[in-house]
Amino acid sequence: MKIFASVFASALLCCVVAPAIAQEVDSSPLPLKATDAFPKLRIERPIVVTHAGDGSNRLFVASQLGKVHVFPNRGDVDSTTVFLDIESQVVYKDKENEEGFLGLAFHPKYAENGYFYVYYTTTDAPHTSVVSRFRRSADDPNRADPASELELMRIDQPFWNHNGGTIAFGPDGYLYIALGDGGKAGDPFGNGQNLSTWLGSVLRIDVDRQAGGKNYAIPDDNPFVDRDGAKPEIYAYGFRNIWRLSFDRQTGRCWAGDVGQDLWEEIDIVVKGGNYGWNLREGRHPYGPKGVGPQPNLIEPIWEYHHNEGKSITGGRVYRGEKLPQLRGYYLYADYVAGWIRALKYDFEKQQVLENRLIPSAKLPIITFGEDEQGEVYCTTQLGGGIIYRFESTRE
């Protein structure tokens, strides 16, 4: 499977170097709405919604403050069990709200080994991100063992913002880690184009092996393993602040929403070795005094939108559920500031966006998207004490 994923990524790179945005895009609203999935539940700052892939049909929701909740995936559920509580280890401040507990991913063989992985801002040191492995309790499947932590990576962040924080297993079984450029504004240290730092990159590591004195190994086919001075963990680079990354469960493609700086938000298909342009490019445009036009070595986003429409993209997921067949294959995403939710349809053969359609809703500052074992998609907001939404048809 790892060989297949490598070949797939290389082939995909050839077809996304210079995608064309369709001249005519269907922007008509979809007959859908976002509705409170669990009216009796509220979870403060619900930053991750996911499942364990173990056949239990449970949902796991992580709070940015440092707790992971687990509960049965039923609309009438009225309470959760705290699966993991590391609030005492996590830094979160409302005025520095890009830190905190930001990522949660279950090992593809979680049912067998009980391993899951987290990304959080640690209290151990200022502006420092940690990627760690935990293990479920031997006695209770709804509890983790907080003493089982094994730290894999420690990442120094120069500022409190642009931490990225999504972690996700790809179809190749490797763990992908999305990191922002380190923060402030305009990427003052040029991290996005610097292969000697992890910042501004998507990393890819093998958590099933240990090598080189680390609690993980470098996949042999990572694109920069043989480049002098480059961090071998880097899979792709040139990102400002990916705010959420996900894999399409059907095709294996990696989608990301990269938050813009001055004028443009963007959606990217992340491929091995790709350079996505920041801070030379913002969306499909030159950025700053060193900005450049389109370059053959820089991958353009498949979609962008101007700050007249929204100012902070929340990347989402490709819908592959069964309840809404009319939505299958659409990429659901949102804008945190403008408060809208949209569904984007992209034709990979034509390299064109065909549809970018509104899902009518109240103005919702969406924090994240997630999915359950069946592929049904959820999104969350801090409004109302922390609400988890699902999607449903408005047709009779």
N, C-alpha and C positions, 0 to 999 in steps of 0.2 A: 504493500500500500504506500510505503514511503517513496518508492521509486516512481509509482504512478503519480503521486502528488508533485514530485519534482518535475516530471515531464509536462504535467498539466500546467504548472506555474510558468515554465519556460515558454510553452506555446501561447499562454494567455498574454505574456508580456508583449509578444509580437503584435497582438491585436488591440492593445490598449495604449500604445505609445502616443497616438494622436487621435483620440476618439472625436467624432463629430457630434455636436449637439443638434438635434433635429430642428429644422426650420419651423415646422408646425407640430406643436405638442398639444395633446388633448389635456386640457386643464379643467374639464368639467367636474363638479363635485361627485363623489361616489355616494351611492345610497347606503351609507354606513354611519355608525355613530360610536363614540367611545362611551362605555357605561361602567359604572362601579362594579368590579368583578366580585368583590367581597365586602358587601355593605357593612358588615359587623366588625370588620378589621380595620385598624389604623396602625401603621408602622412609620415611625419618624424617619424622615429622609431616606426613603426606600431606593437605594442606589443600584441594586442588582436584583433581578428576578430570574431564577433559573431552576433547573431540576438536576437530580443526581444520575439520571440515566440508568436507574437500577430496577425499573419496572414497578416502583412503589406509587407512582403518580403523585408524589409529594411536590410541593413548591417550596423553594428556599428563597427567602428575601433578606438581603443584607441591608442594614442601616449604615449610613455613612458614619455614624457615631461609634460603630464597632461591634454590633451584635448581628448575628445571623439567626433569623427565625425560620422555623419549618412548620408546615401545616398541611392537612389534606387538601387536595385541589377540588374543593366543593364550594359552591356559591354561598352556602349557609354557614360556613365555618365562622366561629365567633371567638376563637382564641388561637394562640400560637405557642409552640414550645421554643425556648431559646436553645438553639443548636450549638452556638458558640458565642461566648462573651469575652471579648478582649478590649472592651472600652478603656480599661486602665492603661492599655498600651498604645492607644490611638490618639493622635492629635486631631481635633476638629474644633474650628472656631467659625462662627457665623460670618465674621468679616474676612475670613480667609478660607472660604468654603470650597476651594479646589483641593484641599487636603482632606485627610480622613481615611476611612475604610472605603476603598474604591473598586476593588476587584475580587471576584470569587469564581472559581472554576473547579469542577469535579473531574477527577481522573477518568479517562475512558473505561478503565477497569475498576471503577469505584466499588461495584458490587463485590468484587473479589478482594481488593486491597484496602478499601476504606480511606484512600487518600484524597484530599482536596487541597486547593491552593488559594492563597489570599494575597492581596496587594493592599498595603496600608501605610500611612504616615506614622512613623514611630515616635514615641516620647523619648527614646534613647538619645536622640540628637536632633538639632534644628533642621527643619526642611529636609528630611531624609525618608525615602520610600524603601519599604521592605517587601520582598516577595518570599513567602514562606509556605511550607507544606504542613498540614495538620492531618490527623487521623481520627476517624470516628471512634466513639467509645466501644469497647469490647462487650459492654453489657447492655447498651441502649442504642438502637439505631437512630433515635431522635436526638442524640447528644454526641458532641465531639469531645475529644480528650484535649483540654487546653494545655496540658503539659507535654503534648506530643510535638510541639512546634519545632520544625527544622528550617532554619533560615537558608534560603538559596541565594538571594541577591540583596545587596544594600546599595541604594542609588542616591547619591547626593544631589539635591535640587538647589540651585542658587536662589530661587524665590519661592513663594508659597503657591503661585499659580502655574498653570500648564503642567500638571502632574500626569495627564493622561489617566492611566490606571486600569484600563480594561485588560483582563487576562482571559485567554480562551484557548482550548485545544482545537487544533486543526484536524482535518481528515487524515493527516499523516501521523497523528498521535503525538506531535510535538506541542509544547506550550508556547503560545505567542503572547507577547507583553507589549502593550502600546504605551509609549512614553512621549510626553510633550517636550517642547524645546527648553524647558527649565524656567520659563516665565519672564516676567515683567512685560515689555512690549517691544515688538519688532525684532525679537531674537538678538539681544545686544551682544552675545558672545558668539553668534554664528553657529550655534549647535546643530541647526537643521542640515547644514552642508558639511558637517565635520564627522567623519567616520571614526575618529579617535575618541568619541564620547558616545555613550548609549542614548543620550538625550536627543529628542527629535526623530526617534526611530521606532520601528517595530522590531522587537527582538524575537528570536526563535531558539528555544533550548530543549534538550532532551532530558526529561526529568526521570527517566528510567535507568539512567547510567550516571556514574560519577567519574570524573576524570580531571586531571590537572589540578588537584587539590581543591576542587569545587564540588558542591553538592548537586551538581548537574553536569552534563556533557554538552559539547558543541556538535550539532549534526554535521556529518562529514560534507554534506552538500550545501551548507550555508554559503552565501555568495561571496563573502569577504574573508574566508578563513585563511587564504593565502596572500592577502594584501598586507604589506608592511604597514604597521601603525593603525590598522583598522581593528575595531572591536569585532571579534569573530561571532558574537551573538547576533549581530545586526542582520536582519532579513530584508528590510527596506528602510528608506530614510527620506529626509526632506519634508517632515511634517511639523506643523506648528503645535497643534494640540488635538489629537484624535479624541473626540468625545463620542463615542462608543464604536467599537469594532466587533464584527460578528462574521461567522461563516454560514453560508447558505447550506442547509443540511442536505439538499438534493444535489447541488453542483459542486460543492466544496469551495466556491469562490469566496474570497475575503473582502467584505465591504467595510468602509470606514467613513465616518463623518468628521472632517477636519475643520475646526473652528477658525474663522478668519480673523484678520486684524482690522483693517480700515474699511474695506468695502465689500469683500466677497466671502461667502461660505461655500464649502465644496464637499462633493461626494466622490470617493476614490475607490477603485478596485485595486487592492494591494497585492503585488506580485513580487516574487523573489528577485532581489537586486535592484528593485525600482527606486528611482530618485524622483520625489514628488514636488521638488522645486522650492520649497520654503527655505530661506527667506529671499530668494531671487524672484519668486513668483508668488502671487496671491490669487488663487483660483487660476484662471486662464490669462492673467495680466501681469505685467512687470510690477515688482514691488520695490519701493525705496530707491535710493541713489545708485545701488548696484543692480537694480532690476534688469531683467533680460526678457526678450521676446521668446516665442516658442523655440525650443531646442530639441534636437533628436534624442538627447540623453535625459530629458526631463519628461516625466509622464504627466499628462494633463488630466484633470478631473473629468469624470463622465458627466457631471452636472455641477453647476454653480448657481447661486442666486445672490442678488445684490442686497445691500443693507437697507434698501427701501422696502424689502420684503421681510427681512428678519435679520437678527444680529448674532445668533449663537446656535449653530446646528446641534441637534441631538441625534447622532447616528442611530440607526435602528436595526431591523431584521427583515430578511426576505420571508414572506408568509408562505408556509408550506403545510398549513393545517387543513382539516377536513370540513370544519363548520361553515367556512365562507369560501366556497370554490371560486367565486367571482374575484377573490382577492389573491388567489394563488399566483406566485411568481412576482408579486409587487414587493418593492422595498419600502417599508414603512419607516418614516423619519419625522422629525419635528423641529421646530425652532423654539428655544427656551424663552427668548425675549418676546417674539411676536405672538407666541402661544398657539400656533396652528399645528396640525398634523397632516401629512401628505403621504401619498402612495405613488411611487415612481416605477414605471415599467421601462426597462432597458433592453434593446435588441442587440445582443453581442455580435451577431453576424453583420448587421448593418452599422454597428457602433453608433447607435442613435438612441436617445431618449424618445420614446413614443408617447408616454403619458406621464403627467405630473399632477395628480388629482387630489383635491382637498377632501379630507374626511371631516365633515362638519362636526364642530364641538364648541363648547364654551372655551374661552381663552385659557389655555392650560400650559403653564411652564413645565414642560415634560423633562424629567430628569434622566430617564433611561427607558430602554425597551428590553424585553426578555421573552423567553418562550418556555412552554412546558414540554413534557415528553411527547405529546401529540403534535407539536408544532404550532399550537395556538399562541398568538402573540399578545403580550401585555405591555402597557406603559405605565409610568408612575409620575406622581407629582407630590410635592410637599404640602400643597394646599389641603385644607381640611384635616390636617394632622397626619397626612401621608396616605394617599389613596392609590390603589392599584386598579387600573382600567383594563378592560377587554373590549373587543370590537364585535358589533352585531349589526345585522342588516336592518334597514328601516323600511324595506319593502314589505307589504302585507303578504 
